[in-house]
Amino acid sequence: MGSSVPETGASHVQAVSTPAALIDDAEPAKDTEPPTRDVRLFWCANAADSLGSQASGVVLPLLLLGLGYSPAVVGLVAGVSTATGLLLGPLVAVPADRGARKRVMFWSAVVSALAMGSVAVALAVAEGRPSLVHLLAAVLVERTATACYEAAARGTVALISSPGNLPRVVAGLEAGDRGALVAGPALGGMLYQVSRALPFALDAVSYAVTAGCVRAMRSHLRADRTDSAVAVDMTNRADAADLADGASEPAGSAAQDGSVPRPVPRPVPRPVPRSAHGTWSALAAEASAGARLVRTTPLLRLVLVWTTTVNGVLAALYYDAVFTLQENGHGGTPMGLVLALAGAAGLAGSLAAPRLVRALSPVRAVVTVSWLMIPLAAALATAGGPWTYGALFGGLCLIMPSATVILQARAIHGTPPELQARAGSVLATAAGGAAAVAPALAGFLTAHAGAAVPALVCAGVLVLLALHTTLRAGRTLATGVPPKDTPAEDVRARGRDV
């Protein structure tokens, strides 16, 4: 189940012509290829998943409170489900990158459908009062399965889209998320008024649609790999040993009589049995491969800093708005208005993002968006009514998709295919962690310094982000994507060196 808080967006290929807007600052691209069948199915799966999650996520706290549970229990359920997703993502990304991506996505969606379906059935037949144990178990199972699905799905875009179509595919996913943010909470609220079970039944159906779309995709969603990480490591060690042996022997010892020296046959490395400690060390190394790639790649570091900061700022600003509106005597309906306006603006921005990405240079677009967010965040310090909050949040959500589409497309293209899910999990975990911590910080500042302080602090953080982006974007985003028919090994090397 997803959160209703506005966020930045969350992801091999046959090479085609790449938009000039993603290559340099010279001239925009003229066209892109139409989306493939698998891309359309993935869009549908993402939109269905997001719609059901938003519909059930907005009413789950209402259900728990209506059953007589305390706000502490509600917070515990939300916190545990969020922590589960953050912890499982990097671990599940390993089998996904190893070739099990489609199976993980399909069965995760099936398990989520069964979990939410059990909640709907319990609400329908148990006089609307299922046990807390059942609700907790179902939510944890659904959250675990959803975390597995999201971790595996992060590498899908690079496997079903050509490099030139990455911005359009990412923008389509953003549009689905924003549309669900607009329609999902309202739909969930209306269904909840009819029956408590209906929002969870809708969520179960949405997961079933997601599973069907994944199953119908023609691609196997496997990255092409010639060697496993262990084999590569063994080969590197063998090569180093051979070079050391060759350097220690007299050069041309077999050619003392003038004959041509015969090549020394290279020993074939044999797998070495591993102890339990060695197996766990290897698994830890596999799981941390994404973190190492992000740490050593300037492009991914920029994406990490930008998305993490913006997600934390948005979460803090949202909860600051909740605290301020509640203090001014407004109820839940005004917050629904704020979310609706923000979601509608984000949807419009996502739909316009592909054209803007083709028309603007990536450096100029990301830097401009980074600076434009500052006055909007600062103005929230003076906001008092829901319409003002809605307009300012709408402005933020309207301009952000252009930057997030560029950064996500670059991150996807700059990551080796066999590390897509693991690198994506690192980025998502950092952004999710920031969004989880930010509400507590916003509440602390509101309680001890006033309702206007969180917005001013967020504006200051955005100033630092804009300065960092201005200094770094020119070197990281101006580097072009590989041209058509670039060998896969060159693409991997470029992804590490960007």
C-alpha positions in Angstrom: 0.0 0.0 0.0 1.4 3.3 -1.0 1.6 6.6 0.8 -0.5 9.6 -0.2 2.4 12.0 0.4 3.7 13.6 -2.8 7.0 12.1 -3.9 9.5 12.2 -6.6 9.2 9.3 -9.0 10.8 5.8 -8.4 13.2 2.0 -12.2 18.6 -4.7 -22.3 17.8 -2.7 -25.0 18.0 -2.5 -28.7 19.9 0.7 -29.4 18.1 3.4 -31.4 18.8 7.0 -32.0 19.0 8.9 -28.7 17.3 12.3 -28.1 19.8 15.1 -28.4 18.4 16.6 -25.3 19.9 13.6 -23.5 23.2 13.9 -25.3 24.2 17.5 -25.2 23.0 21.1 -25.0 22.9 21.6 -28.8 19.6 20.7 -30.4 16.5 18.9 -29.3 15.4 15.5 -30.6 12.8 15.5 -33.4 10.9 12.3 -32.5 10.9 9.1 -30.5 9.6 5.6 -31.3 6.1 4.6 -30.2 5.9 2.6 -26.9 6.1 -1.2 -27.4 3.6 -3.7 -26.1 5.7 -4.5 -23.1 6.0 -0.8 -22.2 2.2 -0.4 -22.4 1.7 -3.4 -20.2 4.2 -2.1 -17.7 2.5 1.2 -17.6 -0.8 -0.5 -17.0 0.7 -2.7 -14.2 2.2 0.4 -12.5 -1.0 2.4 -12.8 -3.2 -0.4 -11.4 -0.8 -1.1 -8.6 -0.6 2.6 -7.6 -4.4 3.1 -7.8 -5.2 0.2 -5.6 -2.5 1.1 -3.1 -3.6 4.7 -2.8 -7.3 3.6 -2.4 -6.5 1.2 0.4 -3.6 3.1 2.0 -5.7 6.2 2.7 -8.5 4.2 4.5 -6.3 1.7 6.5 -5.7 4.3 9.3 -9.4 5.1 9.3 -10.2 1.4 9.6 -7.9 0.8 12.5 -9.1 3.9 14.3 -12.7 2.9 13.6 -12.1 -0.5 15.1 -11.0 1.2 18.3 -7.2 1.0 18.1 -5.1 3.8 19.3 -3.1 6.2 17.1 0.0 4.5 18.5 -1.1 1.2 16.9 -1.8 3.0 13.6 1.6 4.5 13.7 3.2 1.2 14.6 1.6 -0.5 11.6 2.7 2.3 9.3 6.2 2.3 10.7 6.7 -1.5 10.5 5.4 -1.7 7.0 7.7 1.1 5.8 10.7 -0.4 7.5 10.0 -3.8 6.0 10.0 -2.3 2.5 13.2 -0.4 3.1 15.1 -3.4 4.5 13.9 -6.0 2.0 14.5 -4.0 -1.2 18.3 -4.4 -1.5 18.1 -8.1 -0.6 15.4 -9.0 -3.1 17.2 -7.0 -5.8 20.0 -9.7 -6.0 17.8 -12.6 -7.4 16.0 -10.1 -9.6 19.3 -9.0 -11.2 20.4 -12.6 -11.5 17.4 -13.4 -13.8 14.4 -14.0 -11.6 12.9 -10.6 -12.1 9.7 -11.6 -13.9 9.0 -14.5 -11.5 9.6 -12.2 -8.5 7.3 -9.5 -9.9 4.5 -12.0 -10.8 4.4 -14.0 -7.6 4.8 -10.9 -5.4 1.7 -9.3 -7.1 -0.2 -12.6 -6.6 0.7 -12.8 -2.9 -0.3 -9.1 -2.4 -3.6 -9.8 -4.1 -4.3 -12.7 -1.7 -3.3 -10.7 1.4 -5.6 -7.8 0.5 -8.3 -10.2 -0.6 -8.2 -11.8 2.9 -8.7 -8.5 4.5 -11.7 -7.7 2.3 -13.2 -11.1 3.0 -12.7 -10.8 6.7 -14.3 -7.4 6.7 -17.3 -8.7 4.8 -17.9 -11.9 6.8 -16.6 -11.1 10.3 -19.1 -8.4 11.0 -16.6 -5.8 9.9 -14.3 -6.5 12.8 -11.3 -8.7 11.8 -8.7 -9.4 14.5 -5.7 -7.1 14.9 -3.4 -10.1 14.4 -5.1 -10.8 11.0 -4.8 -7.2 9.9 -1.1 -6.9 11.0 -0.2 -10.2 9.3 -2.0 -9.2 6.1 -0.4 -5.8 6.0 3.1 -7.2 6.7 2.7 -9.9 4.0 1.4 -7.4 1.5 4.2 -4.9 2.4 6.8 -7.6 2.1 5.5 -8.8 -1.3 5.2 -5.2 -2.5 8.8 -4.5 -1.5 9.8 -7.6 -3.5 7.8 -6.4 -6.5 9.2 -2.9 -6.4 12.8 -4.0 -6.0 12.5 -6.3 -9.0 10.6 -3.8 -11.1 13.3 -1.2 -10.8 15.3 -2.9 -13.5 12.4 -3.4 -15.9 12.5 -0.1 -17.7 16.0 -0.7 -19.0 15.0 -4.1 -20.3 11.9 -3.1 -22.2 12.8 0.3 -23.5 15.3 1.6 -26.0 17.8 4.3 -24.8 16.0 7.0 -26.8 12.6 6.2 -25.3 13.7 6.1 -21.6 12.4 9.6 -20.8 9.0 8.8 -22.3 8.7 5.5 -20.5 9.8 7.1 -17.1 7.3 9.9 -17.7 4.5 7.4 -18.3 5.2 5.7 -15.0 5.3 9.1 -13.3 1.9 10.0 -14.9 0.4 6.7 -13.6 1.6 7.5 -10.1 0.3 11.0 -10.2 -3.0 10.0 -11.6 -3.4 7.4 -8.9 -2.5 10.1 -6.3 -5.5 12.1 -7.6 -8.1 9.4 -8.1 -7.0 6.8 -5.5 -7.7 8.5 -2.2 -11.0 9.9 -3.4 -12.1 6.5 -4.8 -11.0 4.7 -1.6 -12.9 7.2 0.5 -16.1 6.8 -1.5 -15.9 3.0 -1.5 -15.2 3.0 2.3 -18.4 4.9 2.8 -20.3 2.1 1.0 -18.5 -0.8 2.6 -15.3 -1.1 4.6 -14.3 -4.1 2.5 -14.5 -2.4 -0.9 -11.2 -0.4 -0.9 -9.3 -3.6 0.0 -11.2 -5.6 -2.6 -10.2 -2.9 -5.1 -6.5 -3.2 -4.0 -6.7 -7.0 -4.4 -8.1 -6.7 -7.9 -5.4 -4.1 -8.8 -2.7 -6.5 -7.8 -4.3 -9.2 -9.9 -4.3 -6.9 -12.9 -0.6 -6.1 -12.2 0.2 -9.9 -12.1 -1.7 -10.4 -15.3 0.1 -7.6 -17.1 3.5 -8.9 -15.9 2.7 -12.4 -17.0 1.6 -11.1 -20.5 4.9 -9.3 -21.1 6.8 -11.0 -23.9 10.2 -10.1 -22.5 11.8 -12.5 -20.0 13.1 -9.4 -18.2 16.6 -10.9 -17.9 19.8 -8.8 -18.4 22.3 -10.3 -20.7 25.3 -11.5 -18.7 28.2 -13.5 -20.0 29.7 -14.3 -16.6 28.5 -14.3 -13.0 30.2 -12.1 -10.5 32.0 -15.1 -9.0 33.3 -16.2 -12.4 34.5 -12.7 -13.2 36.3 -12.6 -9.8 37.9 -16.0 -10.4 39.1 -15.0 -13.9 40.6 -11.8 -12.6 42.5 -13.7 -9.9 43.7 -16.3 -12.4 44.9 -13.6 -14.9 46.8 -11.8 -12.1 48.4 -15.1 -11.1 49.4 -15.9 -14.7 50.9 -12.4 -15.2 52.9 -12.8 -12.0 54.2 -16.2 -13.0 55.1 -15.0 -16.4 57.0 -12.0 -15.0 59.1 -14.2 -12.7 60.3 -16.5 -15.5 63.2 -15.6 -17.8 61.8 -14.1 -20.9 62.1 -16.4 -24.0 63.6 -19.3 -22.0 62.3 -21.7 -24.6 63.8 -19.6 -27.4 67.4 -19.9 -26.4 68.1 -22.1 -29.5 66.4 -19.5 -31.7 63.0 -21.3 -32.0 59.7 -19.6 -31.4 58.6 -19.9 -27.8 55.5 -22.1 -27.3 52.6 -20.5 -25.5 52.1 -21.8 -22.0 48.6 -23.3 -21.6 46.5 -21.4 -19.1 45.1 -23.4 -16.2 41.3 -23.4 -16.1 40.2 -22.1 -12.7 38.2 -24.6 -10.7 35.4 -23.6 -8.3 36.7 -23.5 -4.8 34.3 -24.9 -2.2 33.1 -22.2 0.1 32.5 -22.3 3.8 29.4 -20.9 5.3 31.2 -17.7 6.2 32.4 -17.5 2.6 28.9 -18.0 1.3 27.5 -15.2 3.5 30.3 -13.0 2.5 29.6 -13.6 -1.2 25.9 -12.8 -0.6 26.7 -9.7 1.3 29.1 -8.6 -1.6 26.3 -9.2 -4.1 23.8 -7.3 -2.1 26.2 -4.4 -1.6 27.2 -4.2 -5.3 24.5 -1.5 -5.9 25.8 0.6 -3.0 29.4 0.4 -4.3 28.3 1.4 -7.8 26.3 4.4 -6.5 29.3 5.4 -4.3 31.8 5.3 -7.2 29.6 6.8 -9.9 29.2 10.6 -10.0 26.0 10.5 -11.9 24.3 8.1 -9.5 25.6 10.1 -6.5 24.0 13.2 -8.0 20.7 11.3 -8.4 21.0 10.0 -4.9 21.5 13.4 -3.4 18.8 15.1 -5.5 16.0 12.5 -5.0 16.7 11.9 -1.3 16.7 15.6 -0.5 13.6 16.4 -2.5 11.7 13.4 -1.1 12.6 14.5 2.5 11.7 18.1 1.8 8.3 17.1 0.3 7.4 14.9 3.2 8.4 17.6 5.7 6.4 20.2 3.9 3.3 18.0 3.6 3.3 17.2 7.4 3.9 20.8 8.1 0.8 21.6 6.1 -1.2 19.0 8.0 -0.1 20.5 11.4 -0.8 24.0 10.3 -4.3 23.3 8.8 -5.2 21.3 11.9 -4.1 24.1 14.2 -6.2 26.5 12.2 -9.3 24.3 12.7 -9.4 22.6 9.2 -10.4 19.0 9.0 -9.5 16.2 6.7 -11.3 17.6 3.6 -8.8 20.5 3.1 -5.9 18.0 3.1 -7.7 16.0 0.5 -8.0 19.2 -1.6 -4.3 19.9 -1.2 -3.4 16.3 -2.3 -5.8 16.5 -5.2 -4.4 19.8 -6.5 -0.8 18.5 -6.0 -1.6 15.2 -7.8 -3.4 17.0 -10.7 -0.4 19.3 -11.1 2.0 16.4 -10.9 0.0 14.5 -13.6 0.1 17.6 -15.9 3.8 17.9 -15.3 4.5 14.2 -16.0 2.5 14.3 -19.2 4.4 17.4 -20.4 7.8 16.1 -19.3 8.8 14.1 -22.4 8.3 17.1 -24.7 10.1 19.4 -22.3 13.0 16.9 -22.0 13.4 16.8 -25.7 13.3 20.6 -26.0 15.6 21.5 -23.1 19.1 20.5 -22.3 19.3 18.2 -19.3 21.7 20.5 -17.3 19.6 23.6 -17.8 16.3 21.7 -16.9 17.6 20.1 -13.7 19.4 23.2 -12.5 16.4 25.5 -13.3 13.9 23.2 -11.4 16.3 23.0 -8.4 16.3 26.8 -8.1 12.5 27.3 -8.8 11.6 25.0 -5.9 13.2 27.4 -3.4 10.7 30.3 -3.5 7.7 27.9 -3.6 9.0 26.1 -0.4 9.7 29.4 1.3 6.2 30.7 0.4 4.7 27.8 2.3 5.9 29.5 5.5 3.3 32.2 5.0 0.4 29.9 3.8 -2.6 29.5 5.9 -5.5 28.2 3.9 -5.9 24.9 1.9 -6.1 26.7 -1.4 -2.8 28.5 -0.8 -1.2 25.2 0.2 -2.7 23.4 -2.8 -1.5 26.1 -5.2 2.1 26.0 -3.8 2.3 22.2 -3.6 0.8 22.1 -7.1 3.6 24.4 -8.3 6.2 22.1 -6.8 4.6 19.0 -8.3 4.2 20.7 -11.7 7.9 21.5 -12.2 9.5 18.5 -10.6 8.7 15.8 -13.2 11.0 17.4 -15.8 14.0 17.0 -13.5 13.0 13.6 -12.2 12.4 12.2 -15.6 15.9 13.3 -16.7 17.6 12.1 -13.6 15.8 8.7 -13.6 16.4 8.2 -17.4 20.1 9.0 -16.9 20.4 6.7 -13.9 18.8 3.8 -15.8 21.0 4.3 -18.8 24.1 4.8 -16.7 23.7 1.6 -14.7 24.9 -1.8 -16.0 22.0 -4.1 -16.8 23.0 -6.7 -14.2 23.0 -4.1 -11.4 19.7 -2.2 -12.2 17.6 -3.6 -9.4 20.4 -3.3 -6.8 21.4 0.3 -7.7 17.7 1.3 -7.9 17.1 -0.2 -4.4 19.9 1.9 -3.0 18.4 5.1 -4.4 14.9 4.1 -3.3 16.0 3.1 0.2 17.8 6.5 0.7 14.8 8.4 -0.6 12.3 6.4 1.4 14.4 6.8 4.5 14.5 10.5 4.1 10.7 10.6 3.6 10.2 8.5 6.8 12.4 10.7 9.0 11.2 14.1 7.7 7.8 14.0 9.3 9.3 13.6 12.8 11.7 16.5 12.1 8.8 18.6 10.9 6.8 17.8 14.0 9.7 18.7 16.3 10.3 22.0 14.6 6.6 22.9 14.5 6.2 22.1 18.2 9.3 24.0 19.4 9.8 26.8 16.9 6.5 27.5 15.1 4.6 26.3 12.0 6.5 28.5 9.7 10.0 27.2 10.6 9.9 23.8 8.8 9.1 25.5 5.5 12.0 28.0 6.0 14.4 25.2 6.9 13.3 23.2 3.8 13.9 26.3 1.7 17.4 26.5 3.1 18.0 22.8 2.4 16.8 23.4 -1.2 19.3 26.3 -1.6 22.1 23.9 -0.7 20.7 21.3 -3.1 20.5 23.9 -5.9 24.1 25.0 -5.3 25.3 21.4 -5.3 23.3 20.6 -8.5 24.6 23.7 -10.3 28.2 22.7 -9.5 27.8 19.0 -10.3 25.3 18.8 -13.1 27.5 20.3 -15.8 30.0 17.5 -15.4 27.6 14.6 -14.9 24.6 15.3 -17.0 26.3 16.9 -20.0 28.1 13.6 -20.7 26.3 11.9 -23.6 24.6 8.5 -23.7 26.2 5.8 -25.8 25.4 6.1 -29.5 23.6 3.5 -31.5 25.1 0.0 -31.7 27.6 0.7 -28.9 28.8 -2.7 -27.5 27.4 -3.8 -24.2 30.8 -3.9 -22.5 31.3 -0.3 -23.5 27.9 0.6 -22.1 28.8 -1.0 -18.8 32.2 0.7 -18.6 30.5 4.1 -19.4 28.0 3.5 -16.6 30.8 3.1 -14.1 32.8 6.0 -15.4 30.2 8.7 -16.0 
